[in-house]
């Protein structure tokens, strides 16, 4: 078997960059927050929590590689101002990145199956399949929904409602109603990460015909939508604290980190100037989830 030495071969560091590690707080936060709810409800289960985290991280990495592949072969990465893309930059052959995406999805499926075996909730296999399909068709397939302004819906549903409630369910065996405002708060901040990302790429996406929600709302509308999502996260946190323990307001530490980001967004920052907003929003979501989880679990 001959080896094509001309095929681009990314370094380990480039593969890591292509996995976009700065997006991983969006995968860790819902599991952290959900585990806080589980502890408050008296059902903390370390092994189930760990497996839920593995599933969430593998799905996030998979969707990052899938987006890299799909956007790269469509040519929509040509005007990007964001982080490294393996296919768009020519560092990796599309087939290699596609394989990495499906390997990540496969790893998530194996961990998910182990989780289902532990909790005996077999219908969760269908939920896992829906997560993988949603991850792939975000930018994959003939009619990717991420190109039609629905990306934020995916993030809110799967990295907010599904991830938080699923984490609680596999540990507690039920979903206390207080789970839902937690899921809304986490989903809103996760959604704001994508909104900031699409605001940064708005001009380039318009050029290549990628119809994200940002291109539909326009520049000003997107900036106010970002702000509204942060306000929704605050409201959700107050509701959680009022119905569980006021120590849950430790999650406001994450909101405090977002004050400069909101000022930057409303101040009209463009392109590369919004990269700092993305970093701050990811860190804020993790801090919000950690503070909330600590408040629920230990006080």
Helices and strands as residue ranges (DSSP letters): H 12-18, G 21-23, H 25-40, H 46-74, H 94-119, H 124-137, G 145-147, H 151-156, I 157-162, H 163-172, H 178-200, H 202-208, H 213-243, G 246-251, H 252-266, G 271-274, H 275-298
